[in-house]
Amino acid sequence: FVAPEYNYFVAPAIVNAVDYLLKEWRYKPAAIFSYGGVSGGLRAAQALKPLLTSVGVMPIPEGVALPSYRTLLDKDGAYHPSEPVLGGARAMLDELFRWSEALKGLRSGLPSE
């Protein structure tokens, strides 16, 4: 999930997507890349985790937070990640793959609709 912080919370569009696609989430891992002001969206990321677990998603411990993201945009509005952000994203995606493999057996037992 890419989670912007919106009024110190998860963006309403993300909450709506999780609620609407309820059955699609079961037994899947989730990684959270958050962004925002000084907190880097960490409040949104932490608020998102209980919502995800309530619909059967396993939020992994690894995540990436991008604080003060607007200061990192060039004059054209493009973002160029730093090496620490890239390294964190790689580690997060590697761990997401591990969790995906680990939960595959649980997903295979779900009835198809």
Secondary structure, DSSP 8 states (H G I E B T S, - for coil): -EEEEETTEE-HHHHHHHHHTGGGGTTEEEEEEEE-STTTTHHHHHHHHHHHHHTTEEEEEEEEEETTGGGGB-TTS-B---HHHHHHHHHHHHHHHHHHHHHHHHHHTS---
